[in-house]
Amino acid sequence: MYFSSILKKLSFDVDMWEPSTEDMKINPDFLAAREDYKGSPNVAGTLKGKGGGRSILLNGHIDVVPGGDNDWNDSPWSGKLEDGKIYGRGACDMKGGIIANVMAVKAIMDSGIQLNGDVIIESVIGEETGGAGTLSAISRGYKADGAIVPEPTDMQLCPVSMGVTWFRIIIKGLAAHGATSYLGVNAINKASMIVQKLNEFEAKRIKEIKHELYKHHPAPFSVNIGIIKGGIFPTSVPDEVIIEGRMSFSPDEEISEARRELENAVYGAAREDGWLKEHMPQIEWYGFCLNSGSVDKEHALVKTIADNYKYVKNDDPNIVGTPWGTDAGALIRYGNTPAVVFGPGPGGTAHKANEYVDVEKLIETTKIIACTILDWCGYEQ
Ligand SMILES: [Zn+2]
């Protein structure tokens, strides 16, 4: 409601709706985190241009990861401004970016400039859980000639977003009394073989999968084991272990291909074990999945942002791939909208205690987005 009132004040034509699960069908790999989206509306505002210009879509996700109140110097919801930093959960990921989008348009309107192309500003839900909001907005028809997603890239220009998909591996053993463990099969021991295989698989991917825009990144396409659960009692042989983790993949790989590689690694290890080959681990792709997306780094939108970066910062931007999945992937793949990720930072504080956005970067990002809108959409004074 608050966001729609801001857009209304700026004369945007405002649309607010609750996404439906039907909307997600445009992405066959979408994994539903929720049964419905009641009480979690998307907002999209359209500002019609005079005509004859390119349209731009400014996307930002309104949802945040949990506050996690341990280790914060203040409340995660304080919004405190101190030493040129605004603190709070979501400050850089990505309320900062959303406000840069709004303020960029406001600055243009306050200058009395009328744009030729349309501007769409979106506040979408559910990015942290797989991008439901952006998929819904695409299904509702929101597309443009170009899009900016101001995730906290530390003002690096990212025409490429990597893909991310979560996995779950269920490994079965055979329960027994710990005193007669030879009568059972210890699922933790079997899981440790799978863990070792996943580590080898990750090392191989990091070594072999190269991408021009990830040269700076020491290990972009990683396989992280985040959770391992197994066993119920010290004197029992555990009969089940569940491993859960996150796999990232290159924009040059198809998601199905990346998943198949992990499955082959796990099944391959299992086939070498007498028990596991008869009791194959079960692999599920669950929870979170953001597909990759890629815009040519010579694309006009990348050039326009880079030119304005130079105008504002008197320097050339770093052009790299994002270190995470973003909604740009969906905009590119399912919305037919070339999308570039470019926002303030520091991104390194996202999802942690004492998250903040740097005010100077926020202002510079706003200027660069404003100048980009002018050049992209065209205008008359
Ligand atoms: Zn984010």
Boltz pocket constraint, residues with backbone or C-beta under 6 A from the ligand:
constraints:
  - pocket:
      binder: B
      contacts: [[A, 61], [A, 93], [A, 94], [A, 127], [A, 151], [A, 152]]
      max_distance: 6.0
